[in-house]
Amino acid sequence: MSTQQDTLSLQGRDYIALHNLLKLKGLCSSGAEAKQAIEAGKVFVDGQVELRKRCKIKVDQTIVFENHSIKIVI
């Protein structure tokens, strides 16, 4: 299975909360679904499982969820 690669611009913000990122990119249909995926250990930040729903995702970090990889850019 191949991984779909994408980017997300913070558009001048310092960070985005992990659960909001999943919802914004359409990987989860709701904030509740995003939080459940994070709690279940299905989301990776820079190669490590991330269990904090409100983890601050910043420029140059990479998030992987299912078959999607998202690189955070300026």
Backbone hydrogen bonds, N-H to C=O, Kabsch-Sander energy under -0.5 kcal/mol:
donor,donor_aa,acceptor,acceptor_aa,energy
4,Q,67,N,-3.4
6,D,69,S,-2.4
8,L,71,K,-2.0
10,L,73,V,-2.0
12,G,74,I,-0.6
13,R,10,L,-2.1
16,I,57,I,-1.7
18,L,55,C,-1.8
19,H,53,K,-2.2
21,L,17,A,-2.1
22,L,18,L,-2.0
23,K,19,H,-1.6
24,L,20,N,-3.0
25,K,21,L,-2.4
26,G,23,K,-1.3
27,L,22,L,-2.0
28,C,22,L,-1.2
34,A,30,S,-2.1
35,K,31,G,-2.5
36,Q,32,A,-2.1
37,A,33,E,-2.1
38,I,34,A,-2.1
39,E,35,K,-2.7
40,A,36,Q,-1.9
41,G,38,I,-1.8
42,K,37,A,-2.2
44,F,64,V,-2.7
45,V,48,Q,-2.9
46,D,44,F,-0.5
46,D,62,T,-3.2
48,Q,45,V,-1.7
50,E,43,V,-2.6
51,L,49,V,-0.5
53,K,51,L,-0.7
55,C,52,R,-1.3
57,I,16,I,-2.7
57,I,55,C,-0.7
58,K,56,K,-0.5
60,D,72,I,-2.8
61,Q,58,K,-1.7
63,I,70,I,-2.7
64,V,44,F,-2.6
65,F,68,H,-2.4
66,E,42,K,-0.7
68,H,65,F,-2.1
69,S,4,Q,-3.2
70,I,63,I,-3.1
71,K,6,D,-2.5
72,I,61,Q,-2.7
73,V,8,L,-2.8
